[in-house]
Structures are given as C-alpha cells and as structure tokens.
C-alpha cells in the first residue's frame, strides 16, 4: 500500500500508544469518603428526593391523592 499517505503521529488511528499513562491509577473522587461525608451526601440526596416528591404531587394532584389514599389504607390495615 505504497500509494497511501503517511498519517501524522498525532492523528487518530496513528501508531502511537494513547493509553492512560498520565492519569493516576485511582482518583480521590472515586475513593470512599469518611462517614461524615457519606452522611452529608445522603442527607442532601434525601432532601432532593423529598423536594422531587413534593413537585410531583403538585404537578399530578390526582395521582398524588390516589397514592395518599392507598398509603392511608395500608396504614389502617397494618397490625401493630
């Protein structure tokens, strides 16, 4: 295949190995944090989840009412 032009070294598909040799093996963001950080992330997640549920209840009032009534029925029939 002598009639094809040579690719520059920085072109995609070149012969240079483009492995991740400059990146560290483990990143600090991937490492598990302390318990306090985990609790803070969990608390933030639960706040966001509650906010999303409130928004859904406002946007879909009929569905929210049906879910509320189902929950009340489950709680009435639950035996303590």
Residue frames relative to the residue before (quaternion, step in Angstrom):
aa qw qx qy qz dx dy dz
X 1.0000 0.0000 0.0000 0.0000 0.00 0.00 0.00
X 0.1115 0.8366 -0.5228 0.1199 3.53 0.74 1.01
X 0.6442 0.5526 -0.3425 0.4030 3.60 1.12 -0.42
X 0.5827 0.5640 -0.3844 0.4412 3.66 1.25 -0.08
X 0.4601 -0.6801 0.4835 0.3032 3.61 -0.97 0.79
X 0.5272 -0.6091 0.4864 0.3383 3.56 -1.23 0.52
X 0.4067 -0.6967 0.5361 0.2488 3.56 -1.08 0.78
X 0.4912 -0.6188 0.5020 0.3518 3.59 -1.09 0.58
X 0.6346 -0.5749 0.3565 0.3738 3.58 -1.14 0.58
X 0.7213 0.4328 -0.2601 0.4740 3.61 1.04 -0.66
X 0.4722 0.6691 -0.4492 0.3570 3.61 1.23 0.08
X 0.5595 -0.5834 0.4500 0.3795 3.59 -1.12 0.55
X 0.7809 0.2923 -0.2357 0.4992 3.52 -0.98 0.87
X 0.4136 0.7085 -0.4712 0.3240 3.56 1.27 0.24
X 0.6429 -0.5510 0.3748 0.3777 3.55 -1.30 0.08
X 0.5307 0.6400 -0.4160 0.3683 3.59 1.23 -0.26
X 0.4395 -0.6807 0.5205 0.2692 3.57 -1.01 0.86
X 0.1392 -0.8119 0.5648 0.0489 3.57 -0.63 1.13
X 0.1896 0.8077 -0.5323 0.1681 3.59 0.95 0.81
X 0.5715 -0.5946 0.4484 0.3447 3.55 -1.30 0.26
X 0.1378 0.8280 -0.5327 0.1080 3.58 0.55 1.11
X 0.6600 0.5033 -0.3199 0.4568 3.59 1.16 -0.43
X 0.6354 0.5320 -0.3343 0.4490 3.60 1.18 -0.43
X 0.4873 -0.6473 0.4846 0.3297 3.59 -1.01 0.69
X 0.6247 -0.5743 0.3791 0.3690 3.55 -1.18 0.58
X 0.7898 0.0955 -0.0567 0.6032 3.59 0.99 -0.77
X 0.3008 -0.7447 0.5704 0.1720 3.53 -1.04 0.77
X 0.5862 -0.5893 0.4228 0.3611 3.57 -1.15 0.57
X 0.6346 0.5401 -0.3388 0.4367 3.61 1.06 -0.68
X 0.6676 0.4980 -0.3058 0.4614 3.59 1.10 -0.62
X 0.5984 0.5770 -0.3654 0.4189 3.57 1.12 -0.55
X 0.5079 -0.6484 0.4585 0.3337 3.60 -0.98 0.71
X 0.3988 -0.7360 0.5031 0.2149 3.56 -0.98 0.88
X 0.6902 -0.4399 0.3520 0.4541 3.50 -1.28 -0.20
X 0.6797 -0.4835 0.3525 0.4242 3.54 -1.29 0.19
X 0.6256 0.5410 -0.3452 0.4436 3.58 1.02 -0.73
X 0.6534 0.4968 -0.3162 0.4757 3.60 0.96 -0.82
X 0.6412 0.5213 -0.3274 0.4581 3.57 0.97 -0.83
X 0.6584 0.5023 -0.3115 0.4660 3.60 0.96 -0.84
X 0.6413 0.5153 -0.3301 0.4629 3.59 1.01 -0.75
X 0.6512 0.4976 -0.3177 0.4769 3.60 0.96 -0.83
X 0.6523 0.5142 -0.3130 0.4606 3.58 0.97 -0.84
X 0.6464 0.5130 -0.3211 0.4647 3.59 0.96 -0.84
X 0.6485 0.5054 -0.3165 0.4730 3.58 0.98 -0.83
X 0.6388 0.5235 -0.3239 0.4615 3.58 0.98 -0.83
X 0.6779 0.4858 -0.3015 0.4621 3.59 0.89 -0.89
X 0.6176 0.5226 -0.3514 0.4712 3.62 1.07 -0.65
X 0.6588 0.5014 -0.3072 0.4693 3.59 0.94 -0.87
X 0.6423 0.5262 -0.3201 0.4562 3.57 1.01 -0.81
X 0.6522 0.5005 -0.3144 0.4746 3.59 0.94 -0.84
X 0.6420 0.5189 -0.3224 0.4632 3.57 1.00 -0.81
X 0.6525 0.5075 -0.3158 0.4659 3.59 0.99 -0.81
X 0.6441 0.5128 -0.3280 0.4633 3.59 1.00 -0.76
X 0.6427 0.5102 -0.3275 0.4683 3.59 0.99 -0.78
X 0.6420 0.5164 -0.3228 0.4658 3.56 0.98 -0.81
X 0.6578 0.5007 -0.3149 0.4662 3.58 0.93 -0.85
X 0.6348 0.5250 -0.3332 0.4587 3.59 1.02 -0.76
X 0.6662 0.4859 -0.3092 0.4737 3.61 1.03 -0.70
X 0.6930 0.4847 -0.2804 0.4541 3.56 0.98 -0.83
X 0.7902 0.1867 -0.0823 0.5778 3.59 1.03 -0.79
X 0.0869 -0.8601 0.4987 0.0624 3.62 0.49 1.12
X 0.6388 0.5327 -0.3486 0.4320 3.62 0.97 -0.72
X 0.6704 0.4853 -0.2924 0.4791 3.57 0.93 -0.90
X 0.6423 0.5193 -0.3231 0.4619 3.58 1.02 -0.79
X 0.6442 0.5125 -0.3287 0.4629 3.59 1.00 -0.78
X 0.6461 0.5099 -0.3220 0.4679 3.59 0.95 -0.84
X 0.6542 0.4991 -0.3179 0.4710 3.61 0.96 -0.79
X 0.6378 0.5234 -0.3259 0.4616 3.58 1.02 -0.78
X 0.6633 0.4973 -0.3045 0.4690 3.59 0.97 -0.85
X 0.6313 0.5178 -0.3348 0.4704 3.62 1.02 -0.75
X 0.6511 0.5106 -0.3192 0.4620 3.56 0.97 -0.83
X 0.6410 0.5163 -0.3260 0.4651 3.60 0.97 -0.82
X 0.6499 0.5106 -0.3208 0.4626 3.58 0.96 -0.82
X 0.6362 0.5163 -0.3287 0.4698 3.59 0.97 -0.81
X 0.6834 0.4827 -0.2986 0.4591 3.58 0.91 -0.86
X 0.6293 0.5319 -0.3413 0.4523 3.62 1.09 -0.62
X 0.7375 0.4165 -0.2319 0.4783 3.56 0.98 -0.83
X 0.5189 0.6293 -0.4244 0.3933 3.61 1.26 -0.14
X 0.2729 -0.7680 0.5579 0.1566 3.56 -0.87 0.92
X 0.3238 -0.7370 0.5641 0.1838 3.54 -0.78 1.07
